[in-house]
Amino acid sequence: MHVVLSIGGSAVVPDGKPNIKFLKELASAIRASKNDFGIVVGGGPPARTYAGAVRELGAGEFDADQIAIMSTKQNAKLLLAALKGIAPADVAHGFEKARELAARHKVVVMGGTIPGITTDTDSVLLAEAIGAKRLVNVSNVTGIYDSDPKKNPGAKKIDTLGYDALISLAMASDKRVAGTNFVFDLLACKLIARSKIETHFVGWKSMDDLKAAMEGKRHGGTVVR
C-alpha cells in the first residue's frame, strides 16, 4: 500500500539548520513500515527567506515561487540522504517520473514542482498519481484547530472533520503567496475531497503520532475523511 507524506520544511529545517534527529527518526520509521511511500518535502524557513528577498529586490511572485521551489528540492535531498538504499539517488522531477520510480522503489521523494502550486497540492497530486488513499501532512502544527493556535491560545484542536469543513477553513486563510502559512491550501483540500483521500494532520515533534498516522492508526492530531 502506498502512503504519501507531505513533510513541511519547518520539520526539516526548523531553525534554519537541518533537523538531523528528525530526519533519522523519520527514515527509521519508513524502513520499519510495511507500506511504500511517496514523499513531498516543503521549503520551510529558507524558502520564506529567499522568496521574501526576491520580492524586496523587485521580482514578482513567479520568481518568488521559483526560488522557494529550489529550497524544497534542497530539503528533499537531505531526506534522501537518510533514505539511502530504499529510495532513488535523486529527487523525482514531475509526477510521471515519480509514478515510474514508485513502482520500483519503497520510497520516492519530490520537492515542489511549478510556480503557483504549493507542496500541499503537490503531495495530493502525487497521491493521485501513485494511487495512495492515505496522506499524512507533517508540520509545526499538531492538527487542525478552529482558529489559529499561534494567535489564539484558546484555539481548540479538531479530532476529525469532513472534506467540506476543511475546504471552508482553507478558504479563510489561503492567500496564494509563496512562503505564507495555512493549514492546507485550498486546491489541495479540493483535490483530497475529489479523490476521497484520508488525510492525517500531525506535528513533527511527536514521532509517535507520525508513526501512527503512517499506519492509519489513532493519534493526537486530526483526521479528515
C-alpha positions as CSV (number, residue, x, y, z in Angstrom):
1,M,0.0,0.0,0.0
2,H,1.3,3.4,-0.9
3,V,1.1,6.3,1.6
4,V,2.1,9.9,0.8
5,L,3.9,12.0,3.4
6,S,3.8,15.8,3.0
7,I,6.7,16.9,5.1
8,G,6.7,20.6,6.0
9,G,10.0,22.4,5.6
10,S,9.6,23.5,9.2
11,A,10.2,19.9,10.2
12,V,13.4,19.6,8.1
13,V,15.0,22.9,8.9
14,P,13.0,24.4,11.8
15,D,15.6,27.0,12.8
16,G,17.5,27.3,9.5
17,K,19.6,24.3,10.4
18,P,18.9,20.7,9.2
19,N,17.0,18.7,11.8
20,I,19.2,15.6,11.7
21,K,17.4,13.9,14.6
22,F,14.0,14.2,12.9
23,L,15.4,13.0,9.5
24,K,17.0,9.9,11.1
25,E,13.9,9.0,13.1
26,L,11.6,9.5,10.0
27,A,13.9,7.4,7.9
28,S,13.9,4.7,10.6
29,A,10.1,4.7,10.8
30,I,9.8,4.4,7.0
31,R,12.2,1.5,6.9
32,A,10.2,-0.3,9.6
33,S,6.8,0.2,7.9
34,K,5.3,-2.4,5.6
35,N,3.9,0.4,3.4
36,D,5.6,2.1,0.4
37,F,5.9,5.8,0.4
38,G,5.7,8.9,-1.8
39,I,7.1,11.9,-0.1
40,V,6.9,15.6,-0.9
41,V,9.1,18.0,1.1
42,G,8.4,21.6,1.7
43,G,10.7,24.6,1.8
44,G,10.2,25.9,5.3
45,P,12.1,29.0,6.7
46,P,14.7,29.1,3.9
47,A,12.1,29.2,1.3
48,R,10.3,32.0,3.0
49,T,13.6,33.9,3.5
50,Y,14.6,33.6,-0.2
51,A,11.1,34.3,-1.5
52,G,11.0,37.5,0.6
53,A,14.4,38.6,-0.5
54,V,13.5,38.2,-4.2
55,R,10.4,40.3,-3.7
56,E,12.5,43.0,-1.9
57,L,14.8,43.0,-4.9
58,G,11.9,43.8,-7.2
59,A,11.0,40.4,-8.6
60,G,7.4,39.1,-8.8
61,E,5.5,36.2,-7.4
62,F,6.6,33.8,-10.2
63,D,10.2,34.3,-9.3
64,A,9.4,34.1,-5.6
65,D,7.8,30.7,-6.2
66,Q,10.7,29.5,-8.3
67,I,13.3,30.3,-5.6
68,A,11.1,28.7,-3.0
69,I,10.9,25.5,-5.1
70,M,14.7,25.4,-5.1
71,S,14.6,25.3,-1.3
72,T,12.1,22.4,-1.3
73,K,14.4,20.3,-3.5
74,Q,17.4,21.0,-1.3
75,N,15.4,19.8,1.7
76,A,14.2,16.8,-0.3
77,K,17.8,15.9,-0.9
78,L,18.5,16.0,2.8
79,L,15.8,13.4,3.4
80,L,17.1,11.3,0.6
81,A,20.5,11.1,2.3
82,A,18.7,9.4,5.2
83,L,16.9,7.0,2.9
84,K,19.9,5.6,1.1
85,G,19.2,2.1,-0.1
86,I,15.4,2.3,-0.3
87,A,14.9,5.3,-2.5
88,P,16.3,6.6,-5.8
89,A,19.5,8.6,-5.6
90,D,17.9,11.8,-6.7
91,V,14.7,13.8,-6.3
92,A,11.9,12.9,-8.7
93,H,11.2,15.7,-11.2
94,G,7.5,15.5,-12.1
95,F,4.6,13.2,-11.2
96,E,5.1,10.8,-14.2
97,K,8.7,10.2,-13.2
98,A,7.6,9.8,-9.5
99,R,5.0,7.2,-10.6
100,E,7.6,5.3,-12.6
101,L,10.0,5.3,-9.6
102,A,7.3,4.3,-7.1
103,A,6.7,1.1,-9.0
104,R,10.3,0.1,-8.4
105,H,11.3,1.6,-5.0
106,K,9.9,1.6,-1.5
107,V,10.2,5.4,-1.4
108,V,10.1,8.2,-3.9
109,V,10.9,11.8,-2.9
110,M,9.9,15.0,-4.5
111,G,10.2,18.7,-3.8
112,G,8.0,21.4,-5.3
113,T,7.0,21.4,-8.9
114,I,5.7,24.6,-10.6
115,P,5.1,28.2,-9.6
116,G,1.6,28.8,-8.1
117,I,1.3,25.2,-6.8
118,T,2.2,24.6,-3.2
119,T,3.8,21.4,-1.8
120,D,0.4,20.7,-0.2
121,T,-1.1,20.4,-3.7
122,D,2.0,18.5,-5.0
123,S,1.5,15.9,-2.3
124,V,-2.1,15.3,-3.2
125,L,-1.3,15.1,-6.9
126,L,1.4,12.6,-6.1
127,A,-1.1,10.6,-4.1
128,E,-3.5,10.5,-7.0
129,A,-0.6,9.6,-9.4
130,I,0.5,6.6,-7.4
131,G,-2.9,5.5,-6.1
132,A,-2.4,6.4,-2.5
133,K,-5.5,6.6,-0.4
134,R,-3.8,7.9,2.8
135,L,-1.9,11.1,3.1
136,V,-0.1,12.4,6.2
137,N,0.6,16.1,6.5
138,V,3.5,16.8,8.9
139,S,4.1,20.3,10.0
140,N,4.8,22.5,13.1
141,V,1.1,22.4,14.0
142,T,-0.2,19.4,15.9
143,G,-3.5,19.2,14.0
144,I,-6.3,21.4,12.7
145,Y,-7.8,24.0,15.0
146,D,-11.0,26.0,15.0
147,S,-8.8,29.1,14.9
148,D,-5.1,29.9,14.5
149,P,-3.4,28.5,17.7
150,K,-0.5,30.9,17.3
151,K,-2.8,33.8,17.6
152,N,-5.5,32.4,19.9
153,P,-4.3,30.5,23.0
154,G,-7.9,29.2,23.4
155,A,-8.0,27.6,19.9
156,K,-9.4,24.0,20.1
157,K,-8.0,21.1,18.1
158,I,-10.4,19.2,16.0
159,D,-10.1,15.4,16.1
160,T,-12.0,14.6,12.9
161,L,-13.8,16.6,10.3
162,G,-15.1,16.2,6.8
163,Y,-13.7,17.4,3.5
164,D,-16.2,20.3,3.2
165,A,-15.3,21.6,6.6
166,L,-11.6,21.5,5.7
167,I,-12.3,23.4,2.5
168,S,-14.1,26.1,4.4
169,L,-11.1,26.5,6.8
170,A,-8.7,26.7,3.9
171,M,-10.8,29.3,2.1
172,A,-10.4,31.7,5.0
173,S,-6.6,31.5,5.0
174,D,-5.3,30.6,1.6
175,K,-3.5,33.7,0.2
176,R,-1.8,32.0,-2.8
177,V,1.5,33.7,-1.9
178,A,4.8,31.8,-1.6
179,G,6.0,31.4,1.9
180,T,2.7,32.0,3.6
181,N,1.4,29.6,6.3
182,F,-2.0,28.0,6.3
183,V,-3.4,24.6,7.4
184,F,-3.6,23.1,3.9
185,D,-4.0,25.1,0.8
186,L,-7.4,25.4,-0.9
187,L,-6.6,23.5,-4.0
188,A,-5.1,20.6,-2.0
189,C,-8.2,20.4,0.1
190,K,-10.4,20.2,-3.0
191,L,-8.2,17.5,-4.5
192,I,-8.3,15.3,-1.5
193,A,-12.1,15.7,-1.5
194,R,-12.4,14.7,-5.1
195,S,-10.3,11.6,-4.7
196,K,-11.5,10.8,-1.1
197,I,-8.0,10.6,0.3
198,E,-7.9,10.1,4.0
199,T,-5.7,12.9,5.3
200,H,-3.9,13.0,8.7
201,F,-2.5,16.2,10.2
202,V,0.2,15.7,12.8
203,G,3.0,17.7,14.3
204,W,6.6,16.7,13.6
205,K,7.6,16.8,17.2
206,S,5.6,13.7,18.1
207,M,7.1,10.8,16.2
208,D,4.6,8.5,17.9
209,D,1.7,10.5,16.3
210,L,3.6,10.5,12.9
211,K,4.1,6.7,13.0
212,A,0.5,6.1,14.0
213,A,-0.7,8.3,11.1
214,M,1.5,6.5,8.6
215,E,-0.2,3.2,9.5
216,G,-3.7,4.7,9.7
217,K,-4.0,4.3,13.4
218,R,-5.4,6.7,16.0
219,H,-3.2,9.6,17.0
220,G,-3.2,13.0,18.7
221,G,-3.7,15.1,15.5
222,T,-6.6,15.5,13.1
223,V,-8.0,13.1,10.6
224,V,-10.0,14.3,7.5
225,R,-12.2,11.8,5.8
